[in-house]
C-alpha cells in the first residue's frame, strides 16, 4: 500500500533537517566589489600591491568582508568608468557570487575634471563645467548604468546587488579655496547624480544605498572631515573619503543594509 503523500513529505523534511547540524554556521558570502575610486578606497591609504587601482585595505569592501568572514574578489579600480566595469571587472562576477557592491558613474560624468576646474578656475568656469557634466549625466549616463546593472544580474542572477552612491563633498560653511557658488554647483550636481542613480537602480530591481546622510557633517572643510580636501602633494587622493569615511560612513551604510 502506498504511503500518503503527506507522510512522504514529512519524512523527507525530517531527513533534511537531520542532515544539517543544529546551530551550523551559514555559508560564507562570496562577495565581489566593483566600481571606481570611491569603491576601491582611493584616499584611505594602505594600498598594498594594487598599483594604479589604489585598492585600500581600509575601504568598505575589505572591512565588510573581514567582519563577515566573506570571500572577497576586490575588482574595483581607481579611475574606472562603466566601460571598465563591463570590460575588465565584470568577469569577477559569476553564478557562485552571493553579494555584489558597485559604485560607478562619477568618472563617466567627468568628476575628476569637474573638481580640478572648480578648484583652479573661476566661478563661471566651475559652473560651466558642472553644467556640461549634468547634461551628460541626464542624457547619456542612464543607459550606461543600465548596462552595468543588467550585466551583473545576468552573471549572478541569485546575488544580492547593492549600489552605493556618492557623498556631497561640501557643506554650506566656508572652504577657503571653494566659493559658495562653486560649492552649490558641485553639491547640486552630486545630488542630481545620486537621484539619477537611485532611479536607474530601482528600474533594474536592485538596491540603492544613499550615503549622503552618512557623511553629513563630515564633508570637506568640516572640523571632523571624512573626505579629504585638496592635497597638491597627492592630488589623486583629494576629494575622496579617508579611512574614517569608509569605516564610519560607507561601511556603516553597507552593514545597515546587509546586517
C-alpha positions in Angstrom: 0.0 0.0 0.0 1.4 3.4 -1.0 2.3 5.9 1.8 0.2 9.1 1.8 1.9 12.0 0.0 1.9 14.0 3.3 3.8 11.2 5.1 6.4 11.1 2.3 6.9 14.9 2.5 7.2 14.9 6.3 9.8 12.1 6.1 11.8 13.9 3.5 11.8 17.1 5.6 12.9 15.2 8.7 15.8 13.6 6.8 16.9 17.1 5.5 16.7 18.6 9.0 18.9 15.8 10.4 21.5 16.3 7.6 22.1 20.0 8.7 23.7 20.1 12.2 21.8 22.3 14.7 23.5 25.7 15.0 25.6 25.3 11.9 27.2 28.5 10.7 25.7 29.9 7.4 27.8 29.6 4.3 30.3 32.4 3.8 29.4 35.2 1.4 31.1 35.1 -2.0 31.5 38.9 -2.3 32.6 40.9 -5.4 33.3 44.6 -5.1 33.1 46.6 -8.4 33.5 50.2 -9.2 35.7 53.3 -9.2 38.0 55.1 -6.7 35.2 55.5 -4.2 34.8 51.7 -4.1 38.5 50.9 -4.3 39.3 53.2 -1.3 41.5 55.7 -3.0 42.2 58.3 -0.3 42.1 55.8 2.6 45.7 54.6 2.4 47.2 51.1 2.7 47.1 50.3 -1.0 49.4 47.3 -0.8 50.4 46.0 -4.3 47.3 47.1 -6.1 49.2 49.5 -8.3 47.3 52.3 -10.1 43.9 50.8 -8.9 44.7 52.1 -5.4 42.7 49.4 -3.6 42.8 50.2 0.1 42.7 47.7 2.9 40.7 50.4 4.7 38.0 50.5 2.0 34.5 49.4 2.9 34.6 46.2 0.9 37.6 44.5 2.7 36.3 45.9 6.0 32.9 44.3 5.4 34.4 41.0 4.2 36.6 40.7 7.3 33.7 41.4 9.6 31.5 38.8 8.0 34.0 36.1 7.2 33.3 36.6 3.5 35.5 35.6 0.5 36.2 38.9 -1.4 37.1 39.5 -5.0 38.1 43.1 -4.9 37.9 44.3 -8.5 37.2 48.0 -8.0 39.8 50.3 -9.5 40.6 54.0 -9.3 39.6 55.9 -12.4 37.1 53.2 -13.6 34.2 54.1 -15.8 31.1 52.0 -16.6 33.0 50.7 -19.7 35.9 49.5 -17.4 33.4 47.6 -15.2 31.9 45.9 -18.3 35.3 45.2 -20.0 37.6 44.5 -17.0 35.8 43.9 -13.8 32.5 42.0 -14.6 34.4 38.8 -15.1 34.8 38.6 -11.3 31.1 38.0 -11.0 29.7 34.5 -11.6 26.9 32.2 -10.7 28.5 31.5 -7.3 28.6 35.2 -6.3 26.2 35.9 -3.5 26.9 39.6 -2.9 27.9 42.4 -5.3 28.5 46.0 -4.4 29.2 48.7 -7.0 29.9 52.5 -7.0 30.2 53.8 -10.6 29.2 56.7 -12.9 31.2 59.6 -11.4 34.1 59.2 -13.9 31.7 58.9 -16.8 30.2 62.2 -15.8 33.7 63.8 -15.6 34.0 64.1 -11.8 37.8 64.5 -11.9 37.8 67.3 -14.4 34.9 69.0 -12.6 36.8 69.2 -9.3 40.0 70.3 -11.0 38.2 73.0 -12.9 36.4 74.2 -9.8 39.5 74.2 -7.7 41.7 76.1 -10.1 39.2 78.1 -12.2 36.8 80.9 -11.7 33.2 80.6 -10.5 31.9 80.8 -14.1 34.5 78.2 -15.2 33.2 75.9 -12.5 29.5 76.4 -13.2 30.0 75.9 -16.9 31.9 72.6 -16.4 29.4 71.4 -13.8 26.6 72.1 -16.3 28.4 70.1 -19.0 28.6 67.2 -16.6 25.0 67.5 -15.6 23.9 67.4 -19.3 25.9 64.3 -19.9 24.5 62.6 -16.7 21.0 63.4 -17.8 21.3 62.2 -21.4 24.0 59.5 -21.6 24.7 58.1 -18.2 21.4 56.4 -17.6 21.9 53.9 -20.4 25.4 53.2 -19.3 24.3 52.5 -15.7 21.5 50.2 -17.1 24.1 48.2 -19.0 26.2 47.7 -15.9 23.3 46.6 -13.7 22.0 44.2 -16.4 25.4 42.6 -16.8 25.7 42.0 -13.1 22.2 40.4 -13.0 22.9 38.3 -16.0 26.1 36.8 -14.5 24.8 36.4 -10.9 21.0 36.2 -11.0 20.8 35.0 -7.4 23.2 37.5 -5.9 22.2 40.5 -3.7 23.3 43.6 -5.6 23.8 46.8 -3.7 24.7 50.1 -5.5 26.4 52.6 -3.2 26.2 56.3 -4.1 28.5 59.2 -3.7 28.6 61.8 -0.8 28.2 65.5 -1.2 31.7 67.0 -1.0 30.9 70.2 0.8 28.6 71.8 3.4 27.3 75.4 3.2 30.1 76.5 5.5 33.2 78.3 4.2 36.0 76.5 2.5 38.7 78.9 1.5 39.5 77.5 -1.9 35.9 76.8 -2.9 33.5 79.7 -3.1 29.8 79.4 -2.2 28.9 79.4 -5.9 31.3 76.6 -6.5 30.1 74.6 -3.5 26.5 74.9 -4.5 27.2 73.9 -8.1 29.2 70.8 -7.1 26.8 69.7 -4.4 23.8 70.3 -6.7 25.4 68.0 -9.3 26.2 65.4 -6.7 22.5 65.4 -5.6 21.3 65.0 -9.2 23.8 62.1 -9.7 22.5 60.4 -6.6 18.9 60.8 -7.6 19.5 59.6 -11.1 21.4 56.6 -10.0 18.7 55.7 -7.5 16.1 55.8 -10.2 18.1 53.5 -12.5 18.8 51.1 -9.7 15.1 51.0 -8.9 14.2 50.3 -12.5 16.8 47.5 -12.5 15.2 46.0 -9.4 18.4 46.3 -7.4 19.1 48.0 -4.1 20.5 51.6 -3.8 22.3 52.8 -0.7 22.4 56.6 -0.5 25.4 57.7 1.6 24.8 61.4 1.7 23.3 61.4 5.1 26.1 59.1 6.4 28.7 61.7 5.5 26.6 64.7 6.6 28.6 67.0 8.9 31.9 65.4 7.9 32.4 66.9 4.4 35.5 68.7 3.2 36.5 71.6 5.4 34.5 70.5 8.4 36.2 70.1 11.8 35.9 66.3 11.6 36.2 65.7 7.8 35.7 62.1 6.5 36.5 63.4 3.0 40.0 64.6 2.0 40.4 68.2 0.9 42.7 69.4 -1.7 46.2 68.0 -1.4 48.6 69.4 -4.0 51.2 66.9 -3.0 48.8 63.9 -3.6 46.1 65.1 -6.0 44.8 61.6 -6.6 43.6 61.3 -3.0 41.9 64.7 -3.0 38.1 64.8 -2.6 37.9 61.1 -1.7 36.8 59.6 1.5 39.5 58.9 4.0 39.8 55.7 6.2 37.3 57.1 8.7 34.9 57.9 5.9 35.0 54.3 4.7 34.6 52.8 8.2 32.1 55.3 9.7 30.0 56.1 6.6 30.4 53.6 3.7 30.8 50.5 5.9 28.1 51.6 8.3 25.7 52.1 5.3 26.5 48.7 3.8 26.2 47.0 7.2 22.9 48.7 7.9 21.6 47.3 4.6 23.1 43.7 4.9 23.2 43.1 8.6 
